[in-house]
């Protein structure tokens, strides 16, 4: 069996996921391919992972390549960890909307940044899916960790012709938080979560059959750390009755209220940890992590290698899905799949995040039924934007792209239509190198901007760093706390502080 990683230069995900996979006894003689467009990052990650393999006594030689088709050839599974446009495009996703007053914490799922990230991904995944169809093993499955997860998974299943499952760790993170505030271990709390990626709702929280949802809000409010860090999630539960998976900073971007007025953002966020709402927080920690890994790499080789032991295996779904499919051992998790009637009051064609069971017969998705009306309405507001963004990216349709931006909850709350259209033009122009499907539209966008400036109708950008922006540390500053810098660079789960 061959497993290919694309975007393998992602140190956190690639090394941890490979370790998880090779912990399975039956997988200790598989074929592994790493592919990335960055030779240096690919070489560094390959060195670390190959050293781990050899330290664990396995006879596997990683095939590291810049050739995507070589990596995909005969693969039974492809794992995507790509960030299309890398941090250069990510910076534009954050900075251009910020010039117009749209203050994002993450910007990789919805809002202006997530919509444009989806356009870049769709342009790239068209080629990925074509290559998988042409050279991978018949029935090859794509396990997608790349954001925006719902948009990518939607596109690959509808247009890519490749069976694709979207994977995330938000459900597990929230599960652990719920168990802690209720006073239990995570393994003792049974949950059912349903919704859409990054807006999934814990519709059932039980301990030994007892429904604890009625006790959860009070427990969250009574826990000092959670009450300080999760003001948005707690407020959403007050209004909608159920706790949502994603962190404070993530969730604040998917609704119109908490980041609408920059002067009020501090009411709802905490700056102790970036994921709690910091302006451009994910961009900052990713930038620091990349710079530190590239600088400090020789010292990483001096650290002890990973041990492939069951107790060190992470909660990331990818390895468990592959294990269940290949060995028949049953695995239960929460996966992003095409709805197809699972959640009966969400559209059939959208991508939902729901419970699933995996064994040798495949991935089975039970019927959840209706979501409570309030959570369903929150999801539908995001699904409409996702659908428009997927169709826009698939066809290079600027009308649909504009409509996605106009209907995005936070963007629409912050800006009037003219500003949204101008911002969209500027994002197209600044991200042109990653958007081949808009080749005809980008010159027109430049003409519109030039005309507006000539006629005096151009909307002048706001000069702001954001309501809650923190300094991006230099390498010298990170050296003062090398342990923290290394931990950040190696983190596979950026939801953890």
C-alpha positions in Angstrom: 0.0 0.0 0.0 1.2 3.5 -0.9 0.4 6.7 0.9 1.3 10.0 -0.6 1.5 13.3 1.3 1.0 16.5 -0.7 2.2 19.7 1.0 4.6 17.5 2.9 6.8 20.5 3.9 4.2 21.2 6.6 6.2 20.1 9.6 3.5 19.8 12.1 1.0 17.8 10.2 3.3 15.6 8.1 5.5 14.3 10.8 2.7 13.7 13.3 0.4 12.0 10.7 3.2 9.8 9.5 4.0 8.8 13.0 0.3 8.0 13.7 0.2 5.8 10.5 3.4 3.9 11.2 2.2 3.1 14.8 -0.2 0.6 13.2 1.6 -2.8 13.1 0.2 -3.7 9.7 1.6 -0.6 8.1 5.2 -1.0 8.9 6.2 -1.9 5.4 4.1 0.5 3.4 5.4 2.8 0.7 5.5 6.5 1.5 5.8 9.5 -0.9 6.3 13.1 0.2 5.6 15.9 -2.4 6.0 19.7 -2.0 6.9 22.6 -4.2 9.5 23.9 -1.7 12.6 21.8 -2.0 14.2 23.1 1.3 11.1 22.5 3.4 10.6 19.1 1.8 14.3 18.1 2.5 14.1 19.2 6.1 10.8 17.4 6.9 12.0 14.3 5.0 15.2 14.2 7.1 13.3 14.3 10.3 10.7 11.7 9.3 13.3 9.3 7.8 15.3 9.5 11.0 12.1 8.7 13.0 11.5 5.7 10.7 15.0 4.3 11.1 15.0 4.9 14.9 11.9 2.7 15.1 13.6 -0.1 13.2 11.4 0.1 10.1 12.6 -0.6 6.6 10.8 2.3 4.7 12.5 4.7 2.5 10.5 7.9 1.9 10.3 9.0 -1.7 10.6 12.8 -1.6 9.8 14.5 -4.8 8.8 17.8 -6.4 6.9 15.8 -9.1 3.3 15.5 -8.1 2.4 12.7 -10.5 5.4 10.6 -9.3 4.2 11.0 -5.7 0.6 10.0 -6.6 1.5 7.1 -8.9 -0.2 3.9 -7.6 -1.1 5.6 -4.3 -4.1 4.2 -2.4 -4.4 7.3 -0.2 -3.4 10.9 -0.7 -3.2 13.2 2.3 -3.4 16.9 1.6 -1.7 19.3 3.9 -1.2 22.1 1.3 -1.4 25.8 1.9 -1.8 27.2 -1.6 0.1 30.5 -2.0 1.9 29.7 1.3 2.2 32.5 3.8 2.6 35.1 1.1 -1.0 34.6 -0.1 -2.2 34.2 3.5 -0.8 37.6 4.4 -2.9 39.1 1.6 -6.0 37.3 2.9 -5.5 39.1 6.2 -4.1 42.5 5.2 -6.3 43.5 2.2 -9.6 43.0 4.1 -8.0 44.7 7.1 -7.5 47.8 5.0 -11.2 48.0 4.6 -12.0 47.3 8.3 -12.6 43.6 8.1 -10.7 42.3 11.1 -10.1 38.5 10.9 -8.4 36.2 13.5 -7.8 33.2 11.2 -9.2 34.0 7.7 -8.9 30.4 6.4 -12.5 29.1 6.4 -15.0 31.9 5.6 -15.0 35.7 5.6 -13.0 37.4 2.9 -9.8 35.5 3.5 -11.4 32.1 3.5 -13.3 32.8 0.3 -10.1 33.8 -1.5 -8.2 30.9 0.0 -10.9 28.7 -1.5 -10.4 30.2 -4.9 -6.7 29.4 -4.8 -7.3 25.9 -3.5 -9.9 25.1 -6.2 -7.4 26.2 -9.0 -4.8 23.8 -7.5 -7.1 20.9 -6.6 -8.3 20.8 -10.2 -4.8 19.5 -11.1 -4.5 17.4 -8.0 -7.7 15.5 -8.7 -6.8 15.1 -12.4 -3.5 13.5 -11.5 -5.1 11.3 -8.9 -7.6 10.0 -11.4 -4.9 9.4 -14.0 -2.0 7.8 -12.1 -3.1 6.8 -8.6 -4.5 3.4 -7.7 -8.1 2.8 -8.7 -10.5 4.2 -6.1 -7.7 6.3 -4.4 -9.1 8.3 -1.5 -8.2 11.9 -0.8 -8.0 12.7 2.9 -8.1 16.5 3.0 -6.6 18.5 5.9 -6.3 21.7 3.8 -8.6 24.7 4.6 -11.1 25.9 3.8 -12.0 22.3 4.5 -15.7 22.4 3.5 -15.1 24.2 0.2 -12.2 21.9 -0.8 -14.1 18.8 0.1 -17.2 20.1 -1.8 -15.2 20.9 -4.9 -13.3 17.6 -5.0 -16.4 15.5 -4.6 -18.5 17.5 -7.1 -16.0 18.4 -9.8 -12.8 16.5 -9.0 -14.0 13.0 -9.5 -12.1 11.8 -6.5 -13.7 10.4 -3.3 -12.7 12.9 -0.7 -13.2 13.1 3.1 -12.4 16.4 4.9 -10.7 16.1 8.3 -10.3 18.4 11.2 -9.6 18.3 14.9 -12.1 20.9 16.1 -14.5 18.3 17.4 -11.8 16.6 19.5 -10.6 19.9 20.9 -14.1 20.9 22.0 -14.8 17.5 23.4 -11.8 17.7 25.7 -12.9 21.2 26.8 -16.4 20.0 27.6 -15.2 17.1 29.6 -12.8 19.3 31.6 -15.4 21.9 32.7 -17.9 19.1 33.6 -15.3 17.4 35.7 -14.8 14.2 33.7 -12.1 12.7 31.5 -12.7 13.0 27.7 -13.1 9.2 27.3 -16.1 9.3 29.8 -18.1 11.9 27.9 -20.0 10.6 24.8 -20.8 13.3 22.3 -22.6 13.6 19.0 -21.5 16.6 17.0 -23.2 17.8 13.8 -23.1 20.8 11.5 -20.5 22.2 9.1 -16.7 22.3 9.5 -15.7 24.9 12.1 -19.4 25.4 13.0 -20.3 22.0 14.3 -22.7 21.7 17.3 -22.5 19.3 20.3 -26.1 18.3 20.0 -25.7 15.4 22.5 -23.4 15.4 25.6 -23.8 12.4 27.8 -22.1 10.7 30.7 -23.3 7.1 31.2 -26.5 7.9 29.4 -27.2 11.1 31.4 -27.8 14.1 29.2 -25.5 16.9 30.4 -26.3 19.6 27.9 -28.5 21.4 30.4 -25.5 21.7 32.8 -22.9 22.7 30.2 -23.5 26.4 30.0 -23.3 26.9 33.7 -20.1 24.8 33.8 -18.5 26.9 31.0 -19.4 30.1 32.8 -18.1 28.9 36.1 -14.7 27.8 34.8 -12.5 31.0 35.1 -10.1 30.1 32.2 -12.9 29.2 29.9 -15.1 32.2 30.8 -12.1 34.5 30.0 -11.1 32.8 26.8 -14.3 31.7 25.2 -16.7 34.7 25.4 -18.0 34.2 21.9 -18.7 30.5 22.2 -20.4 31.0 25.5 -22.5 33.8 24.2 -23.5 31.8 21.2 -24.6 28.9 23.5 -26.7 31.4 25.5 -28.5 32.4 22.3 -28.6 29.1 20.4 -28.6 26.5 23.1 -25.7 24.4 22.0 -21.9 24.6 22.2 -20.0 24.9 19.0 -16.7 23.2 18.1 -14.5 26.1 17.1 -12.4 28.4 19.2 -13.3 31.9 20.1 -11.3 33.5 17.3 -12.6 31.1 14.6 -16.3 31.4 15.5 -16.1 35.2 15.8 -15.5 35.3 12.0 -18.5 33.2 10.9 -21.2 35.4 12.4 -22.0 39.2 12.0 -21.7 40.4 15.6 -18.5 40.0 17.5 -15.9 41.6 15.1 -18.2 44.1 13.4 -17.0 47.2 15.4 -13.3 47.3 15.9 -13.6 49.4 19.0 -15.7 46.6 20.6 -13.7 43.5 19.6 -11.8 43.4 22.9 -15.1 42.8 24.7 -15.3 39.3 23.1 -11.7 38.2 22.8 -8.7 37.4 24.9 -5.1 38.0 23.9 -3.5 35.3 26.2 -3.6 32.8 23.3 -3.8 33.8 19.6 -6.7 31.5 18.8 -8.9 33.4 21.3 -9.4 36.2 18.8 -6.1 38.1 18.1 -6.1 40.0 14.8 -4.2 37.9 12.2 -3.3 35.6 15.0 -2.9 32.4 12.9 -0.8 34.3 10.4 1.5 35.4 13.2 2.1 32.0 14.7 2.5 30.4 11.3 5.0 33.0 10.3 6.9 32.6 13.5 6.8 28.8 13.2 8.1 28.8 9.7 10.9 31.2 10.4 12.0 29.3 13.5 11.9 25.9 11.9 14.0 27.1 9.0 16.5 28.8 11.3 16.7 26.2 14.1 16.5 23.0 12.0 20.0 21.7 12.9 18.9 21.6 16.5 15.7 19.6 15.6 18.0 16.8 14.4 19.6 16.7 17.9 16.2 16.1 19.6 15.1 12.5 20.3 13.2 11.0 17.4 9.5 10.2 17.6 8.5 6.9 19.1 5.9 4.9 17.2 3.9 3.8 20.2 0.1 3.5 20.6 0.1 5.8 23.6 1.8 8.6 21.6 -0.7 8.4 18.7 -2.7 11.6 18.2 -6.5 12.1 17.9 -6.1 13.1 14.2 -8.6 11.0 12.2 -6.4 10.2 9.2 -4.5 7.3 10.4 -7.5 5.8 12.2 -9.6 5.9 9.0 -6.9 4.2 6.9 -6.4 1.6 9.7 -10.1 0.8 9.8 -10.5 0.6 6.0 -7.4 -1.7 5.7 -7.8 -3.9 8.8 -11.5 -3.9 9.5 -11.1 -2.6 13.0 -14.0 -0.2 13.7 -13.3 3.5 14.2 -15.8 6.1 15.2 -15.1 9.8 14.4 -16.5 13.0 13.0 -15.8 13.5 9.3 -16.6 16.1 6.6 -18.7 14.5 3.8 -21.3 15.4 1.3 -24.6 15.6 3.3 -26.8 13.4 1.1 -29.7 13.6 3.7 -27.6 13.0 6.9 -28.7 16.4 8.3 -32.2 16.7 7.0 -32.6 20.5 7.4 -29.3 21.3 5.6 -28.9 21.1 1.8 -28.1 17.7 0.4 -25.3 18.9 -1.7 -23.3 20.8 1.0 -20.5 19.3 3.0 -21.4 18.6 6.6 -19.3 17.5 9.6 -21.0 14.5 11.2 -20.4 11.3 13.1 -19.2 8.3 11.0 -18.1 4.8 11.4 -15.3 3.2 9.4 -14.5 -0.5 8.9 -13.5 -2.8 6.1 -16.7 -2.0 4.3 -16.0 1.7 4.0 -17.1 4.9 5.7 -20.7 4.7 7.0 -22.6 7.9 7.9 -25.7 7.5 10.1 -28.7 9.8 9.7 -28.6 12.6 12.2 -31.9 14.2 11.3 -32.8 17.8 11.9 -30.4 20.1 13.6 -32.1 22.5 16.1 -33.4 25.4 14.1 -31.1 28.1 15.5 -27.8 26.1 14.8 -29.2 25.1 11.4 -29.8 28.7 10.5 -26.3 29.6 11.5 -24.9 26.8 9.3 -27.1 27.8 6.4 -25.8 31.4 6.4 -22.3 29.9 5.9 -23.3 27.2 3.5 -24.7 29.7 1.0 -21.4 31.5 1.0 -19.5 28.2 0.6 -21.7 27.2 -2.4 -21.2 30.5 -4.2 -17.4 30.4 -3.5 -17.1 26.8 -4.8 -19.0 27.6 -8.0 -17.1 30.8 -8.5 -13.8 29.0 -8.1 -14.7 26.2 -10.4 -15.7 28.5 -13.3 -13.8 31.7 -12.6 -17.1 33.5 -12.2 -16.6 37.0 -10.7 -20.3 37.6 -10.3 -20.6 34.5 -8.0 -17.4 35.6 -6.2 -18.8 39.0 -5.5 -22.0 37.5 -4.3 -20.1 35.2 -1.9 -18.3 38.3 -0.5 -21.6 40.3 -0.2 -23.4 37.5 1.6 -20.5 36.6 3.9 -21.8 37.4 7.5 -18.9 39.4 8.8 -17.9 41.1 5.6 -21.4 42.2 5.0 -21.7 43.4 8.5 -18.6 45.5 8.2 -18.8 47.0 4.7 -21.3 48.5 2.2 -21.6 46.8 -1.2 -19.3 49.3 -3.1 -16.5 48.7 -0.6 -16.9 44.9 -0.8 -16.7 45.0 -4.6 -13.6 47.2 -4.6 -12.0 45.0 -1.9 -12.7 41.9 -4.0 -11.1 43.5 -7.1 -8.0 44.3 -5.0 -7.7 40.8 -3.6 -8.0 39.4 -7.2 -5.2 41.7 -8.3 -2.9 41.0 -5.4 -3.4 37.2 -5.5 -3.4 36.9 -9.3 -0.5 34.5 -9.5 -2.5 31.8 -7.7 -5.8 32.4 -9.6 -5.5 31.2 -13.2 -9.2 30.7 -13.5 -9.6 34.5 -13.2 -7.1 35.4 -16.0 -9.7 37.3 -18.0 -11.2 39.1 -15.0 -8.1 40.4 -13.3 -7.3 42.9 -16.1 -10.8 44.2 -15.8 -10.4 44.5 -12.1 -7.3 46.6 -12.6 -9.3 48.8 -15.1 -12.0 49.3 -12.6 -9.6 50.3 -9.8 -7.7 52.7 -12.1 -11.0 54.3 -13.3 -12.3 54.8 -9.8 -9.0 56.5 -8.8 -9.2 58.7 -11.9 -12.8 59.7 -11.2 -12.3 60.2 -7.5 -14.7 57.4 -6.5 -12.1 55.1 -5.2 -12.8 54.2 -1.5 -9.7 55.1 0.5 -8.4 52.2 2.6 -8.3 52.5 6.4 -4.9 52.8 7.9 -5.0 50.2 10.8 -3.0 47.3 12.2 -6.2 45.8 13.5 -8.0 46.0 16.8 -6.0 43.3 18.5 -2.7 42.9 16.6 0.3 41.5 18.3 3.9 41.8 17.3 5.4 39.0 15.1 8.5 37.9 16.9 11.9 37.9 15.1 14.1 34.9 15.2 16.3 36.6 17.8 13.3 37.3 20.0 12.2 33.6 19.7 15.7 32.5 20.8 14.9 33.9 24.2 12.4 31.1 24.6 13.6 28.3 22.3 11.3 25.7 23.9 8.1 27.7 23.2 9.3 28.6 19.6 10.0 24.9 18.8 6.6 23.8 20.3 4.8 26.3 18.1 6.7 25.3 14.9 6.0 21.6 15.6 2.3 22.0 16.5 0.0 19.8 14.3 -3.0 21.2 16.1 -3.0 25.0 16.1 -6.1 25.0 18.3 -3.9 24.3 21.2 -2.1 27.1 23.1 
